[in-house]
Amino acid sequence: MLNQDIPTAGLSTFITDLAKQHGVVYVKTGSSALAEVITGLAGDEVKPDAVERLIIALRRANVIDGRTMVKLLGSYLDEKFVVQPI
C-alpha cells in the first residue's frame, strides 16, 4: 500500500506529509472515546499524540496496511523516546 520508503529519522514530518497527501485526518470515533475512558479508569496516563493518531487514521483509510502501521508506530516511538545525551 505504501509505495514510499519509510525514513529512519524525521518520522513526524513524514507521517504528517503522508496524511496530507491522502487527505487523511484523525476523526475520533465512539470506540476511540470508549478506549480513552477505559484507559483512564485503569489509571493509565497513556494517550496517543497527534502523530500516533494520524498513523491510526492512515490505517483506517487503508493508506497503509497493518504491518506498516506497526512499523511506523514502533519507529516513531523509538525516535520519540530516544534519550538525548546531556
mmCIF file as gemmi writes it, N, C-alpha and C atoms, coordinates in Angstrom:
data_model
loop_
_atom_site.group_PDB
_atom_site.id
_atom_site.type_symbol
_atom_site.label_atom_id
_atom_site.label_alt_id
_atom_site.label_comp_id
_atom_site.label_asym_id
_atom_site.label_entity_id
_atom_site.label_seq_id
_atom_site.pdbx_PDB_ins_code
_atom_site.Cartn_x
_atom_site.Cartn_y
_atom_site.Cartn_z
_atom_site.occupancy
_atom_site.B_iso_or_equiv
_atom_site.pdbx_formal_charge
_atom_site.auth_seq_id
_atom_site.auth_asym_id
_atom_site.pdbx_PDB_model_num
ATOM 1 N N . MET Axp A 1 ? 0.81 -1.19 0 1 0 ? 1 A 1
ATOM 2 C CA . MET Axp A 1 ? 0 0 0 1 0 ? 1 A 1
ATOM 3 C C . MET Axp A 1 ? 0.857 1.259 0 1 0 ? 1 A 1
ATOM 4 N N . LEU Axp A 2 ? 1.869 1.292 0.833 1 0 ? 2 A 1
ATOM 5 C CA . LEU Axp A 2 ? 2.753 2.447 0.896 1 0 ? 2 A 1
ATOM 6 C C . LEU Axp A 2 ? 3.891 2.221 -0.082 1 0 ? 2 A 1
ATOM 7 N N . ASN Axp A 3 ? 3.953 3.065 -1.103 1 0 ? 3 A 1
ATOM 8 C CA . ASN Axp A 3 ? 4.963 2.9 -2.147 1 0 ? 3 A 1
ATOM 9 C C . ASN Axp A 3 ? 6.223 3.701 -1.867 1 0 ? 3 A 1
ATOM 10 N N . GLN Axp A 4 ? 6.331 4.26 -0.681 1 0 ? 4 A 1
ATOM 11 C CA . GLN Axp A 4 ? 7.498 5.053 -0.315 1 0 ? 4 A 1
ATOM 12 C C . GLN Axp A 4 ? 8.303 4.292 0.732 1 0 ? 4 A 1
ATOM 13 N N . ASP Axp A 5 ? 9.6 4.566 0.744 1 0 ? 5 A 1
ATOM 14 C CA . ASP Axp A 5 ? 10.424 4.015 1.808 1 0 ? 5 A 1
ATOM 15 C C . ASP Axp A 5 ? 10.162 4.811 3.076 1 0 ? 5 A 1
ATOM 16 N N . ILE Axp A 6 ? 10.099 4.115 4.188 1 0 ? 6 A 1
ATOM 17 C CA . ILE Axp A 6 ? 9.905 4.771 5.473 1 0 ? 6 A 1
ATOM 18 C C . ILE Axp A 6 ? 11.268 5.254 5.959 1 0 ? 6 A 1
ATOM 19 N N . PRO Axp A 7 ? 11.381 6.546 6.243 1 0 ? 7 A 1
ATOM 20 C CA . PRO Axp A 7 ? 12.68 7.067 6.685 1 0 ? 7 A 1
ATOM 21 C C . PRO Axp A 7 ? 13.041 6.573 8.08 1 0 ? 7 A 1
ATOM 22 N N . THR Axp A 8 ? 14.304 6.664 8.407 1 0 ? 8 A 1
ATOM 23 C CA . THR Axp A 8 ? 14.762 6.244 9.731 1 0 ? 8 A 1
ATOM 24 C C . THR Axp A 8 ? 14.779 7.412 10.713 1 0 ? 8 A 1
ATOM 25 N N . ALA Axp A 9 ? 14.565 8.618 10.238 1 0 ? 9 A 1
ATOM 26 C CA . ALA Axp A 9 ? 14.509 9.804 11.096 1 0 ? 9 A 1
ATOM 27 C C . ALA Axp A 9 ? 13.495 10.775 10.507 1 0 ? 9 A 1
ATOM 28 N N . GLY Axp A 10 ? 12.995 11.672 11.322 1 0 ? 10 A 1
ATOM 29 C CA . GLY Axp A 10 ? 12.021 12.646 10.84 1 0 ? 10 A 1
ATOM 30 C C . GLY Axp A 10 ? 10.659 12.045 10.574 1 0 ? 10 A 1
ATOM 31 N N . LEU Axp A 11 ? 10.294 11.05 11.35 1 0 ? 11 A 1
ATOM 32 C CA . LEU Axp A 11 ? 9.032 10.349 11.099 1 0 ? 11 A 1
ATOM 33 C C . LEU Axp A 11 ? 7.808 11.223 11.319 1 0 ? 11 A 1
ATOM 34 N N . SER Axp A 12 ? 7.876 12.144 12.249 1 0 ? 12 A 1
ATOM 35 C CA . SER Axp A 12 ? 6.739 13.029 12.497 1 0 ? 12 A 1
ATOM 36 C C . SER Axp A 12 ? 6.356 13.782 11.233 1 0 ? 12 A 1
ATOM 37 N N . THR Axp A 13 ? 7.348 14.354 10.577 1 0 ? 13 A 1
ATOM 38 C CA . THR Axp A 13 ? 7.113 15.093 9.331 1 0 ? 13 A 1
ATOM 39 C C . THR Axp A 13 ? 6.654 14.159 8.226 1 0 ? 13 A 1
ATOM 40 N N . PHE Axp A 14 ? 7.29 12.997 8.109 1 0 ? 14 A 1
ATOM 41 C CA . PHE Axp A 14 ? 6.925 12.02 7.078 1 0 ? 14 A 1
ATOM 42 C C . PHE Axp A 14 ? 5.461 11.605 7.22 1 0 ? 14 A 1
ATOM 43 N N . ILE Axp A 15 ? 5.041 11.296 8.436 1 0 ? 15 A 1
ATOM 44 C CA . ILE Axp A 15 ? 3.671 10.834 8.684 1 0 ? 15 A 1
ATOM 45 C C . ILE Axp A 15 ? 2.669 11.961 8.426 1 0 ? 15 A 1
ATOM 46 N N . THR Axp A 16 ? 3.001 13.161 8.877 1 0 ? 16 A 1
ATOM 47 C CA . THR Axp A 16 ? 2.116 14.311 8.648 1 0 ? 16 A 1
ATOM 48 C C . THR Axp A 16 ? 1.969 14.582 7.152 1 0 ? 16 A 1
ATOM 49 N N . ASP Axp A 17 ? 3.064 14.547 6.42 1 0 ? 17 A 1
ATOM 50 C CA . ASP Axp A 17 ? 3.018 14.768 4.974 1 0 ? 17 A 1
ATOM 51 C C . ASP Axp A 17 ? 2.237 13.669 4.265 1 0 ? 17 A 1
ATOM 52 N N . LEU Axp A 18 ? 2.411 12.423 4.689 1 0 ? 18 A 1
ATOM 53 C CA . LEU Axp A 18 ? 1.681 11.301 4.092 1 0 ? 18 A 1
ATOM 54 C C . LEU Axp A 18 ? 0.18 11.484 4.286 1 0 ? 18 A 1
ATOM 55 N N . ALA Axp A 19 ? -0.219 11.891 5.473 1 0 ? 19 A 1
ATOM 56 C CA . ALA Axp A 19 ? -1.638 12.126 5.751 1 0 ? 19 A 1
ATOM 57 C C . ALA Axp A 19 ? -2.173 13.255 4.876 1 0 ? 19 A 1
ATOM 58 N N . LYS Axp A 20 ? -1.4 14.334 4.734 1 0 ? 20 A 1
ATOM 59 C CA . LYS Axp A 20 ? -1.826 15.456 3.888 1 0 ? 20 A 1
ATOM 60 C C . LYS Axp A 20 ? -1.98 15.027 2.439 1 0 ? 20 A 1
ATOM 61 N N . GLN Axp A 21 ? -1.033 14.234 1.938 1 0 ? 21 A 1
ATOM 62 C CA . GLN Axp A 21 ? -1.075 13.768 0.547 1 0 ? 21 A 1
ATOM 63 C C . GLN Axp A 21 ? -2.348 12.985 0.248 1 0 ? 21 A 1
ATOM 64 N N . HIS Axp A 22 ? -2.846 12.276 1.251 1 0 ? 22 A 1
ATOM 65 C CA . HIS Axp A 22 ? -4.015 11.415 1.049 1 0 ? 22 A 1
ATOM 66 C C . HIS Axp A 22 ? -5.289 12.015 1.641 1 0 ? 22 A 1
ATOM 67 N N . GLY Axp A 23 ? -5.207 13.244 2.138 1 0 ? 23 A 1
ATOM 68 C CA . GLY Axp A 23 ? -6.377 13.904 2.703 1 0 ? 23 A 1
ATOM 69 C C . GLY Axp A 23 ? -6.917 13.199 3.942 1 0 ? 23 A 1
ATOM 70 N N . VAL Axp A 24 ? -6.03 12.603 4.719 1 0 ? 24 A 1
ATOM 71 C CA . VAL Axp A 24 ? -6.436 11.835 5.893 1 0 ? 24 A 1
ATOM 72 C C . VAL Axp A 24 ? -6.303 12.686 7.144 1 0 ? 24 A 1
ATOM 73 N N . VAL Axp A 25 ? -7.357 12.698 7.947 1 0 ? 25 A 1
ATOM 74 C CA . VAL Axp A 25 ? -7.334 13.359 9.25 1 0 ? 25 A 1
ATOM 75 C C . VAL Axp A 25 ? -7.859 12.373 10.275 1 0 ? 25 A 1
ATOM 76 N N . TYR Axp A 26 ? -7.459 12.574 11.505 1 0 ? 26 A 1
ATOM 77 C CA . TYR Axp A 26 ? -7.931 11.71 12.581 1 0 ? 26 A 1
ATOM 78 C C . TYR Axp A 26 ? -9.316 12.158 12.998 1 0 ? 26 A 1
ATOM 79 N N . VAL Axp A 27 ? -10.245 11.229 13.02 1 0 ? 27 A 1
ATOM 80 C CA . VAL Axp A 27 ? -11.59 11.501 13.479 1 0 ? 27 A 1
ATOM 81 C C . VAL Axp A 27 ? -11.843 10.593 14.667 1 0 ? 27 A 1
ATOM 82 N N . LYS Axp A 28 ? -12.19 11.196 15.776 1 0 ? 28 A 1
ATOM 83 C CA . LYS Axp A 28 ? -12.441 10.419 16.988 1 0 ? 28 A 1
ATOM 84 C C . LYS Axp A 28 ? -13.751 9.67 16.822 1 0 ? 28 A 1
ATOM 85 N N . THR Axp A 29 ? -13.69 8.361 17.007 1 0 ? 29 A 1
ATOM 86 C CA . THR Axp A 29 ? -14.885 7.528 16.882 1 0 ? 29 A 1
ATOM 87 C C . THR Axp A 29 ? -15.393 7.166 18.268 1 0 ? 29 A 1
ATOM 88 N N . GLY Axp A 30 ? -16.567 6.577 18.307 1 0 ? 30 A 1
ATOM 89 C CA . GLY Axp A 30 ? -17.116 6.127 19.58 1 0 ? 30 A 1
ATOM 90 C C . GLY Axp A 30 ? -16.201 5.139 20.265 1 0 ? 30 A 1
ATOM 91 N N . SER Axp A 31 ? -15.606 4.242 19.491 1 0 ? 31 A 1
ATOM 92 C CA . SER Axp A 31 ? -14.709 3.253 20.096 1 0 ? 31 A 1
ATOM 93 C C . SER Axp A 31 ? -13.434 3.917 20.613 1 0 ? 31 A 1
ATOM 94 N N . SER Axp A 32 ? -12.965 4.984 19.959 1 0 ? 32 A 1
ATOM 95 C CA . SER Axp A 32 ? -11.794 5.71 20.441 1 0 ? 32 A 1
ATOM 96 C C . SER Axp A 32 ? -12.105 6.378 21.771 1 0 ? 32 A 1
ATOM 97 N N . ALA Axp A 33 ? -13.279 6.976 21.86 1 0 ? 33 A 1
ATOM 98 C CA . ALA Axp A 33 ? -13.685 7.636 23.101 1 0 ? 33 A 1
ATOM 99 C C . ALA Axp A 33 ? -13.817 6.608 24.217 1 0 ? 33 A 1
ATOM 100 N N . LEU Axp A 34 ? -14.414 5.457 23.9 1 0 ? 34 A 1
ATOM 101 C CA . LEU Axp A 34 ? -14.563 4.395 24.895 1 0 ? 34 A 1
ATOM 102 C C . LEU Axp A 34 ? -13.201 3.892 25.355 1 0 ? 34 A 1
ATOM 103 N N . ALA Axp A 35 ? -12.281 3.731 24.426 1 0 ? 35 A 1
ATOM 104 C CA . ALA Axp A 35 ? -10.933 3.268 24.78 1 0 ? 35 A 1
ATOM 105 C C . ALA Axp A 35 ? -10.254 4.259 25.727 1 0 ? 35 A 1
ATOM 106 N N . GLU Axp A 36 ? -10.447 5.552 25.493 1 0 ? 36 A 1
ATOM 107 C CA . GLU Axp A 36 ? -9.865 6.555 26.373 1 0 ? 36 A 1
ATOM 108 C C . GLU Axp A 36 ? -10.469 6.485 27.775 1 0 ? 36 A 1
ATOM 109 N N . VAL Axp A 37 ? -11.776 6.254 27.845 1 0 ? 37 A 1
ATOM 110 C CA . VAL Axp A 37 ? -12.429 6.135 29.151 1 0 ? 37 A 1
ATOM 111 C C . VAL Axp A 37 ? -11.902 4.916 29.895 1 0 ? 37 A 1
ATOM 112 N N . ILE Axp A 38 ? -11.809 3.782 29.197 1 0 ? 38 A 1
ATOM 113 C CA . ILE Axp A 38 ? -11.31 2.554 29.826 1 0 ? 38 A 1
ATOM 114 C C . ILE Axp A 38 ? -9.866 2.742 30.286 1 0 ? 38 A 1
ATOM 115 N N . THR Axp A 39 ? -9.058 3.365 29.438 1 0 ? 39 A 1
ATOM 116 C CA . THR Axp A 39 ? -7.667 3.635 29.801 1 0 ? 39 A 1
ATOM 117 C C . THR Axp A 39 ? -7.606 4.518 31.035 1 0 ? 39 A 1
ATOM 118 N N . GLY Axp A 40 ? -8.452 5.539 31.078 1 0 ? 40 A 1
ATOM 119 C CA . GLY Axp A 40 ? -8.488 6.428 32.233 1 0 ? 40 A 1
ATOM 120 C C . GLY Axp A 40 ? -8.92 5.703 33.492 1 0 ? 40 A 1
ATOM 121 N N . LEU Axp A 41 ? -9.902 4.83 33.371 1 0 ? 41 A 1
ATOM 122 C CA . LEU Axp A 41 ? -10.369 4.068 34.529 1 0 ? 41 A 1
ATOM 123 C C . LEU Axp A 41 ? -9.304 3.111 35.038 1 0 ? 41 A 1
ATOM 124 N N . ALA Axp A 42 ? -8.472 2.633 34.123 1 0 ? 42 A 1
ATOM 125 C CA . ALA Axp A 42 ? -7.413 1.7 34.505 1 0 ? 42 A 1
ATOM 126 C C . ALA Axp A 42 ? -6.247 2.436 35.171 1 0 ? 42 A 1
ATOM 127 N N . GLY Axp A 43 ? -6.311 3.758 35.176 1 0 ? 43 A 1
ATOM 128 C CA . GLY Axp A 43 ? -5.252 4.533 35.81 1 0 ? 43 A 1
ATOM 129 C C . GLY Axp A 43 ? -4.071 4.799 34.895 1 0 ? 43 A 1
ATOM 130 N N . ASP Axp A 44 ? -4.191 4.415 33.634 1 0 ? 44 A 1
ATOM 131 C CA . ASP Axp A 44 ? -3.106 4.661 32.683 1 0 ? 44 A 1
ATOM 132 C C . ASP Axp A 44 ? -3.189 6.094 32.173 1 0 ? 44 A 1
ATOM 133 N N . GLU Axp A 45 ? -2.046 6.709 32.018 1 0 ? 45 A 1
ATOM 134 C CA . GLU Axp A 45 ? -1.992 8.084 31.539 1 0 ? 45 A 1
ATOM 135 C C . GLU Axp A 45 ? -1.589 8.147 30.068 1 0 ? 45 A 1
ATOM 136 N N . VAL Axp A 46 ? -1.565 7.009 29.416 1 0 ? 46 A 1
ATOM 137 C CA . VAL Axp A 46 ? -1.09 6.951 28.042 1 0 ? 46 A 1
ATOM 138 C C . VAL Axp A 46 ? -2.202 7.357 27.075 1 0 ? 46 A 1
ATOM 139 N N . LYS Axp A 47 ? -1.944 8.412 26.333 1 0 ? 47 A 1
ATOM 140 C CA . LYS Axp A 47 ? -2.858 8.843 25.278 1 0 ? 47 A 1
ATOM 141 C C . LYS Axp A 47 ? -2.023 9.093 24.038 1 0 ? 47 A 1
ATOM 142 N N . PRO Axp A 48 ? -2.493 8.636 22.889 1 0 ? 48 A 1
ATOM 143 C CA . PRO Axp A 48 ? -1.71 8.851 21.669 1 0 ? 48 A 1
ATOM 144 C C . PRO Axp A 48 ? -1.597 10.335 21.341 1 0 ? 48 A 1
ATOM 145 N N . ASP Axp A 49 ? -0.416 10.733 20.866 1 0 ? 49 A 1
ATOM 146 C CA . ASP Axp A 49 ? -0.241 12.119 20.457 1 0 ? 49 A 1
ATOM 147 C C . ASP Axp A 49 ? -0.779 12.294 19.038 1 0 ? 49 A 1
ATOM 148 N N . ALA Axp A 50 ? -0.648 13.481 18.484 1 0 ? 50 A 1
ATOM 149 C CA . ALA Axp A 50 ? -1.214 13.786 17.168 1 0 ? 50 A 1
ATOM 150 C C . ALA Axp A 50 ? -0.652 12.892 16.07 1 0 ? 50 A 1
ATOM 151 N N . VAL Axp A 51 ? 0.639 12.61 16.114 1 0 ? 51 A 1
ATOM 152 C CA . VAL Axp A 51 ? 1.266 11.776 15.081 1 0 ? 51 A 1
ATOM 153 C C . VAL Axp A 51 ? 0.771 10.333 15.19 1 0 ? 51 A 1
ATOM 154 N N . GLU Axp A 52 ? 0.682 9.826 16.403 1 0 ? 52 A 1
ATOM 155 C CA . GLU Axp A 52 ? 0.166 8.466 16.595 1 0 ? 52 A 1
ATOM 156 C C . GLU Axp A 52 ? -1.281 8.365 16.105 1 0 ? 52 A 1
ATOM 157 N N . ARG Axp A 53 ? -2.066 9.4 16.357 1 0 ? 53 A 1
ATOM 158 C CA . ARG Axp A 53 ? -3.457 9.393 15.878 1 0 ? 53 A 1
ATOM 159 C C . ARG Axp A 53 ? -3.502 9.43 14.352 1 0 ? 53 A 1
ATOM 160 N N . LEU Axp A 54 ? -2.563 10.144 13.723 1 0 ? 54 A 1
ATOM 161 C CA . LEU Axp A 54 ? -2.514 10.163 12.254 1 0 ? 54 A 1
ATOM 162 C C . LEU Axp A 54 ? -2.162 8.786 11.698 1 0 ? 54 A 1
ATOM 163 N N . ILE Axp A 55 ? -1.267 8.073 12.367 1 0 ? 55 A 1
ATOM 164 C CA . ILE Axp A 55 ? -0.925 6.718 11.927 1 0 ? 55 A 1
ATOM 165 C C . ILE Axp A 55 ? -2.173 5.836 11.962 1 0 ? 55 A 1
ATOM 166 N N . ILE Axp A 56 ? -2.942 5.945 13.032 1 0 ? 56 A 1
ATOM 167 C CA . ILE Axp A 56 ? -4.186 5.184 13.15 1 0 ? 56 A 1
ATOM 168 C C . ILE Axp A 56 ? -5.154 5.585 12.037 1 0 ? 56 A 1
ATOM 169 N N . ALA Axp A 57 ? -5.261 6.875 11.766 1 0 ? 57 A 1
ATOM 170 C CA . ALA Axp A 57 ? -6.153 7.353 10.71 1 0 ? 57 A 1
ATOM 171 C C . ALA Axp A 57 ? -5.714 6.858 9.339 1 0 ? 57 A 1
ATOM 172 N N . LEU Axp A 58 ? -4.407 6.821 9.096 1 0 ? 58 A 1
ATOM 173 C CA . LEU Axp A 58 ? -3.896 6.298 7.819 1 0 ? 58 A 1
ATOM 174 C C . LEU Axp A 58 ? -4.276 4.838 7.639 1 0 ? 58 A 1
ATOM 175 N N . ARG Axp A 59 ? -4.24 4.079 8.715 1 0 ? 59 A 1
ATOM 176 C CA . ARG Axp A 59 ? -4.633 2.666 8.649 1 0 ? 59 A 1
ATOM 177 C C . ARG Axp A 59 ? -6.127 2.541 8.381 1 0 ? 59 A 1
ATOM 178 N N . ARG Axp A 60 ? -6.92 3.335 9.084 1 0 ? 60 A 1
ATOM 179 C CA . ARG Axp A 60 ? -8.38 3.288 8.883 1 0 ? 60 A 1
ATOM 180 C C . ARG Axp A 60 ? -8.759 3.635 7.453 1 0 ? 60 A 1
ATOM 181 N N . ALA Axp A 61 ? -7.987 4.541 6.835 1 0 ? 61 A 1
ATOM 182 C CA . ALA Axp A 61 ? -8.262 4.965 5.463 1 0 ? 61 A 1
ATOM 183 C C . ALA Axp A 61 ? -7.642 4.022 4.436 1 0 ? 61 A 1
ATOM 184 N N . ASN Axp A 62 ? -7.008 2.94 4.899 1 0 ? 62 A 1
ATOM 185 C CA . ASN Axp A 62 ? -6.353 1.954 4.03 1 0 ? 62 A 1
ATOM 186 C C . ASN Axp A 62 ? -5.229 2.542 3.185 1 0 ? 62 A 1
ATOM 187 N N . VAL Axp A 63 ? -4.599 3.607 3.686 1 0 ? 63 A 1
ATOM 188 C CA . VAL Axp A 63 ? -3.418 4.155 3.026 1 0 ? 63 A 1
ATOM 189 C C . VAL Axp A 63 ? -2.222 3.254 3.342 1 0 ? 63 A 1
ATOM 190 N N . ILE Axp A 64 ? -2.213 2.71 4.555 1 0 ? 64 A 1
ATOM 191 C CA . ILE Axp A 64 ? -1.171 1.774 4.968 1 0 ? 64 A 1
ATOM 192 C C . ILE Axp A 64 ? -1.828 0.495 5.467 1 0 ? 64 A 1
ATOM 193 N N . ASP Axp A 65 ? -1.081 -0.584 5.426 1 0 ? 65 A 1
ATOM 194 C CA . ASP Axp A 65 ? -1.61 -1.846 5.937 1 0 ? 65 A 1
ATOM 195 C C . ASP Axp A 65 ? -1.205 -2.016 7.402 1 0 ? 65 A 1
ATOM 196 N N . GLY Axp A 66 ? -1.675 -3.079 8.019 1 0 ? 66 A 1
ATOM 197 C CA . GLY Axp A 66 ? -1.396 -3.313 9.431 1 0 ? 66 A 1
ATOM 198 C C . GLY Axp A 66 ? 0.086 -3.438 9.743 1 0 ? 66 A 1
ATOM 199 N N . ARG Axp A 67 ? 0.808 -4.111 8.884 1 0 ? 67 A 1
ATOM 200 C CA . ARG Axp A 67 ? 2.256 -4.287 9.093 1 0 ? 67 A 1
ATOM 201 C C . ARG Axp A 67 ? 2.975 -2.939 9.061 1 0 ? 67 A 1
ATOM 202 N N . THR Axp A 68 ? 2.594 -2.085 8.114 1 0 ? 68 A 1
ATOM 203 C CA . THR Axp A 68 ? 3.205 -0.762 8.003 1 0 ? 68 A 1
ATOM 204 C C . THR Axp A 68 ? 2.834 0.095 9.208 1 0 ? 68 A 1
ATOM 205 N N . MET Axp A 69 ? 1.589 -0.033 9.681 1 0 ? 69 A 1
ATOM 206 C CA . MET Axp A 69 ? 1.167 0.719 10.855 1 0 ? 69 A 1
ATOM 207 C C . MET Axp A 69 ? 2.029 0.365 12.068 1 0 ? 69 A 1
ATOM 208 N N . VAL Axp A 70 ? 2.251 -0.925 12.271 1 0 ? 70 A 1
ATOM 209 C CA . VAL Axp A 70 ? 3.064 -1.372 13.398 1 0 ? 70 A 1
ATOM 210 C C . VAL Axp A 70 ? 4.494 -0.857 13.251 1 0 ? 70 A 1
ATOM 211 N N . LYS Axp A 71 ? 5.024 -0.916 12.031 1 0 ? 71 A 1
ATOM 212 C CA . LYS Axp A 71 ? 6.393 -0.435 11.799 1 0 ? 71 A 1
ATOM 213 C C . LYS Axp A 71 ? 6.496 1.065 12.059 1 0 ? 71 A 1
ATOM 214 N N . LEU Axp A 72 ? 5.523 1.838 11.547 1 0 ? 72 A 1
ATOM 215 C CA . LEU Axp A 72 ? 5.539 3.281 11.756 1 0 ? 72 A 1
ATOM 216 C C . LEU Axp A 72 ? 5.417 3.626 13.239 1 0 ? 72 A 1
ATOM 217 N N . LEU Axp A 73 ? 4.483 2.98 13.925 1 0 ? 73 A 1
ATOM 218 C CA . LEU Axp A 73 ? 4.302 3.255 15.355 1 0 ? 73 A 1
ATOM 219 C C . LEU Axp A 73 ? 5.561 2.918 16.143 1 0 ? 73 A 1
ATOM 220 N N . GLY Axp A 74 ? 6.124 1.759 15.875 1 0 ? 74 A 1
ATOM 221 C CA . GLY Axp A 74 ? 7.338 1.351 16.582 1 0 ? 74 A 1
ATOM 222 C C . GLY Axp A 74 ? 8.497 2.282 16.323 1 0 ? 74 A 1
ATOM 223 N N . SER Axp A 75 ? 8.691 2.621 15.069 1 0 ? 75 A 1
ATOM 224 C CA . SER Axp A 75 ? 9.799 3.514 14.706 1 0 ? 75 A 1
ATOM 225 C C . SER Axp A 75 ? 9.583 4.912 15.274 1 0 ? 75 A 1
ATOM 226 N N . TYR Axp A 76 ? 8.345 5.383 15.212 1 0 ? 76 A 1
ATOM 227 C CA . TYR Axp A 76 ? 8.044 6.71 15.743 1 0 ? 76 A 1
ATOM 228 C C . TYR Axp A 76 ? 8.279 6.75 17.247 1 0 ? 76 A 1
ATOM 229 N N . LEU Axp A 77 ? 7.814 5.73 17.962 1 0 ? 77 A 1
ATOM 230 C CA . LEU Axp A 77 ? 8.01 5.695 19.414 1 0 ? 77 A 1
ATOM 231 C C . LEU Axp A 77 ? 9.491 5.59 19.768 1 0 ? 77 A 1
ATOM 232 N N . ASP Axp A 78 ? 10.241 4.8 18.993 1 0 ? 78 A 1
ATOM 233 C CA . ASP Axp A 78 ? 11.689 4.712 19.214 1 0 ? 78 A 1
ATOM 234 C C . ASP Axp A 78 ? 12.329 6.094 19.056 1 0 ? 78 A 1
ATOM 235 N N . GLU Axp A 79 ? 11.945 6.789 17.995 1 0 ? 79 A 1
ATOM 236 C CA . GLU Axp A 79 ? 12.507 8.115 17.728 1 0 ? 79 A 1
ATOM 237 C C . GLU Axp A 79 ? 12.068 9.117 18.802 1 0 ? 79 A 1
ATOM 238 N N . LYS Axp A 80 ? 10.823 9.031 19.213 1 0 ? 80 A 1
ATOM 239 C CA . LYS Axp A 80 ? 10.259 9.969 20.179 1 0 ? 80 A 1
ATOM 240 C C . LYS Axp A 80 ? 10.922 9.837 21.557 1 0 ? 80 A 1
ATOM 241 N N . PHE Axp A 81 ? 11.238 8.625 21.939 1 0 ? 81 A 1
ATOM 242 C CA . PHE Axp A 81 ? 11.749 8.403 23.291 1 0 ? 81 A 1
ATOM 243 C C . PHE Axp A 81 ? 13.253 8.153 23.371 1 0 ? 81 A 1
ATOM 244 N N . VAL Axp A 82 ? 13.973 8.522 22.323 1 0 ? 82 A 1
ATOM 245 C CA . VAL Axp A 82 ? 15.428 8.4 22.364 1 0 ? 82 A 1
ATOM 246 C C . VAL Axp A 82 ? 15.954 9.381 23.398 1 0 ? 82 A 1
ATOM 247 N N . VAL Axp A 83 ? 16.774 8.889 24.287 1 0 ? 83 A 1
ATOM 248 C CA . VAL Axp A 83 ? 17.368 9.744 25.312 1 0 ? 83 A 1
ATOM 249 C C . VAL Axp A 83 ? 18.53 10.49 24.696 1 0 ? 83 A 1
ATOM 250 N N . GLN Axp A 84 ? 18.431 11.807 24.743 1 0 ? 84 A 1
ATOM 251 C CA . GLN Axp A 84 ? 19.469 12.658 24.18 1 0 ? 84 A 1
ATOM 252 C C . GLN Axp A 84 ? 20.603 12.818 25.209 1 0 ? 84 A 1
ATOM 253 N N . PRO Axp A 85 ? 21.853 12.759 24.76 1 0 ? 85 A 1
ATOM 254 C CA . PRO Axp A 85 ? 22.967 12.965 25.695 1 0 ? 85 A 1
ATOM 255 C C . PRO Axp A 85 ? 22.963 14.401 26.232 1 0 ? 85 A 1
ATOM 256 N N . ILE Axp A 86 ? 23.404 14.537 27.456 1 0 ? 86 A 1
ATOM 257 C CA . ILE Axp A 86 ? 23.414 15.852 28.107 1 0 ? 86 A 1
ATOM 258 C C . ILE Axp A 86 ? 24.675 16.609 27.754 1 0 ? 86 A 1
